[in-house]
Amino acid sequence: MTHRPNTLILLALLALCGGAQADTLLVERANQTPAVAQPSRGLSMGEVESRFGAPQEKLDPRGGQKQQWPTINRWVYPEFIVYFEKNKVIDVVARKADAQEIGPKPPIR
């Protein structure tokens, strides 16, 4: 029994599907050198605002219910979200460049 007809059918179906389309993962873009400057760890809120301007949005603080749970503030900029513990930057997270990019869900409001 030969499998040649099945192979031809498979090739014909692949040809009809068109070219493969690659998704851009946010992780891949985030691992590259950032296209725009980002705040570095340890900067104060005042330093971030003076260097990068006012954020698009200042999200409600989270945490702080107990002494061992510090309050985390989040500022949203077009290209990234800045996370502060008390008054200092602890992390910066890249945002999606467009709707087609696969990445994290929007921050909880």
N, C-alpha and C positions, 0 to 999 in steps of 0.2 A: 504494500500500500504506500503510495507516494504522498508527500505533504506539500508538494509544489503548488497545487491550486490554493491551499490555505495561505501559503506565503504570499502569493500574488494578491489574494483578497486583502490580506493585512497591509501590504504595501500600497494598494489602491486606496484603502481607508485612510492611511497615514497621509497620503498625498492630498486627499480631499480636506483633511483637517487644517491644512496650511502650516505655516511656520510656527515653531514653538515660541511662546512669549514668556520672558523671564520677569518675575516679580522682584522689586527692589525691597530688601529687608532693611528696616530701620537700623538693625544691629550692624549690618554691613556698612551703612553710611556713618553710623556713630563711631565705628572703629577707624574710619579714615580721619585725616587731619580736618578739623572743623573749618568750614568755609568762612564762618564768621567768628569773631572773638567771643569767648565765653568767660563768665566769672570764674575765678579760681577759688579753690577751697580756702577758707579762712578770712575772706574779705568780709567786711561789715556791710550791713544793709545800706548805710550811707555811701560807702565806696561803690557798691554795685549800682546804686541809683545815679551817682555822679558820673560813672564811666559808661553806663549803658542806657541811661535815661529812665524815665518812669515806666514801670511795667504796664502792659495792657490791662492786667487785672491782678489784684492781690486777693488770693483765695482765703477763706476763713481758716484760722489756725486749727491744727489738730493736735491731740495729745494734751499733756499737762494735767491729767486727772490725778496723778500721783507724782511724788517727787522724782521717782526713778523713770518717769515717762516725760521727757522734756516736751515743751511746746514746739511744734514744727510749723513754720510759716512757709508759704509757697507763693512765689511771684511768677506770673506767666508773661513771657516775652514771645515774639513771633517765632523764633527759632528754637527756644528752649524754655524749660521751667527751672527756676532756681529754688532750692530747698535750704531753709535756714533753721538752725537750732539756736534758739535765743536770738542773737544778733549776727551770727556768723554763718557763712555759706558752708554747708556740709556736702552738697551734691548739686550737679547740674545734669538735667536729662534732656536729650534732643527730642524735638517734636517732629511729627510727620511732615515731610516736605509737601506731599500732596495726598489726595484721597486714595491713590493707587498703592501707596507705600504700606507695607505690612509692619505694624509696630504696636506699641502699647495703647491701651484704651485711654481716653481722656481722663484727666484727674477728677477724683470725686469732689463734688462741690459741697 
